[in-house]
Amino acid sequence: MKKLIALLGLTLILTSCGSGAKETKQETATESANPVESYLAIKDALVKTDAAEASKAAKAFLKSNSNQKLDSSLETIANTSDVKIQRQAFETLSMEMYEVVKANNNETPLYKQYCPMAFNNQGAYWLAAEEEVNNPYFGDLMLHCGSVEEVIQ
């Protein structure tokens, strides 16, 4: 009887230890999400003029984000289905991400791109992983409007 109780106790201890390890791994994976990749997911959704996907990507970025400076722009993108509002918030997010990227060494080059016609010819910047311009402010209307202003390495 004592052996049975000891065996049950040992089983409970091992089972509870195993489930805690899985939760820790999941939390670590979420915390280590790459902010550049998260930003680029939003950019790609806006290039496709996909407000739902931009919102989804912003919500995922918010969950893993540790930089409070980005929160306001991300919350705006996450909480609206209006692509015009998302694009305005993305302009602010882009400038904030530019500062983050410049302050940290990025493993791969990023391209700071500029469209002079965005927002009634006021112009706007964004970051891209590729040199080819795919404009998140106009989508298909003017997909390749813009130029590379800087390569960030």
Protein Blocks (a to p, Z undefined) as FASTA:
>chain_A
ZZmmmmmmmmmmmmmmmmmmmmmmmmmmmmmpcfklmmmmmmmmmmnopaklmmmmmmmm
mmmpcbfklmmmmmmmmmpcbfklmmmmmmmmmmmmmmmmmmpccfbdcdddddfkgghh
nopadddfbfbdcdfklmmmlmmgccdfbdcZZ
